[in-house]
Amino acid sequence: MKMQYSFTNQWLLVVGVAGSLILGSGELPTYGQSQHPLAASARLNAVQQIQALMADKAHWTKAQQKLDSQLIFHARFKATGMVHPAAPQLRPSLTPEADGRIKVDINATVTPDLEAAVQTAGGTILASLPGYHLAPPTRPGVFIGRNLPRD
């Protein structure tokens, strides 16, 4: 599972989902018909949840901003049973391995110190590609919320 998405792609996805929730399926009510009140309520609820998630992301540390949001959501869900209080039905999209670990790609200058930090945190390095600045380890889900000692 490769979890590398650009910040722009993530926000385009959020904007697209928000737009489809706000605008609906694109069908307009015919003359004399109004929208079902539940649909309007659901749209408003979705907008409020998205705004709460975006406000939460605005307060993330620099280290958290470098992570895929799904890693943070998974750690929160595992710790508290929910991703965010404003979106109690939201679930992270990550699928852990059978042993609970999650495969991630780390884009960094690969050094012995970085590899040691991953292993100290309980991760297993599956491959190390120093020429490509890539070290894809498998990390236990319990360590997701912790930061490795890097910028």
N, C-alpha and C positions, 0 to 999 in steps of 0.2 A: 504494500500500500504506500503510494507516494503522496506525501502531504505538503507539497510545495506549491503554493499559490501566491501570486503577487498580490500586494495590498489592493491594487487597482481592480484586479479580477474579483477579489472578495467583495469589494464595495459595489461593483457592477452587479454582482449576484444579489446582494442585499437590496439594492435599488430596484432591480428587476422584480424580485419577490414582493417588495413593498408596493411597487406600481401595479402588479397584477392583483394584489390583495385590495388595493385602494380602488382601482378602476374595474375590478371584476373581470369577467370573461370577455368583455368588449361588447356584449349584447346590451342594447339600450331598450328600456321598457317601451312598449307600444303606446300609442296615444290613449290617455285615460287610465293607464296602469302606473302604479308606483312601485318602488322597490320594496321587497319584503323587509319588515323592520329588523328581523334577525340578521339579514345580510348586512345592513348598515351597521348594526351593533358589532358584528364579527369584524367588519373592516376597521371600525374604530378601535376595537380591542387589539387587532393586529398592529395597527399604527402605534398604539401606546406601548406595546411590547417591544417593537423595533426601536422606538425612541429610547426606551429604558436601556436596551442593550447597547445602543450607540453611545448613550451618556456614560454607561459603565465603561465601555472601551476607551472613552476619552480620558479616563482617570487611571488607565493602566500604566505601570512603570515602563521604562525603556526596555527592560528585559522581557516583560510580558508582551510588548508590542512586536517583538521579534518572533514570537511564537504564533503558530496557527491558532486561531481562536478556538478551534475544536479541542485542542489539547487543554486549554484553560477550562473550557466548558466541561470536559470529561472529568478533570480533577475536582471541580466544584460539585458535579453531580455525584461523584463517588464519595465525596466528603459529607455532603449535606442532603443528597437525594433530589436536588434540583439545580438547574443551571443558573437561574436568576429568579428572585421572588416575583418579579413582574411578569414572568413567563413560566408559570409552574408546570405547563405541559411540554415545554421544550426539552428535547433530548439531544445529547451529543451524537454526531454521526460517525464517530470512530467505532471500529470493531476491534477490541483487543484480541490478542492471540489467546489460545486455550489456557495459557498460564497467567493471563492478565496483563502481559506486557504489550506495549504498543511500538510498532516500528516507526522510526522517524529518520529523516535525513537532516544532518547538521551541515550547513554551509559555513565553513570556517577554515582558517589556516590550520591544517592538521599538524599538531605538535605532540611530542610525548606527554607534555603536561595536560593537553586537552584529552587525549586518550585515557590518561590516568584518572582525570576528573570524572569522565563518563563511567569508568569501571568502579571508582570509589562510590559513585552515586547508585551503583547497582546495575548499571547498564552493561550490555554485551555488544561489542563492536563486531558487526557482521563483515564489514569490509572497510578498508581505509584507503582512500585515493588521494594522497597528498598533492599530486600534480593538478588535481581538479578541485582542491579545497573542499572535499566532501568526505564525511565520515558517517555512514548510516548505521547507527546503533539500534539495538532494541532496548528500550528502557522500561522498567517496571512502572505500572500505572501510579503506584504510590509516590514515585519521585517526580511526577510530571510538574507539580506545582512548585517544586524547588528549583532554584537557579544554579546552574553550574558557575563556578567562579570565573566568568568571562564577561566582556562588555556586550 
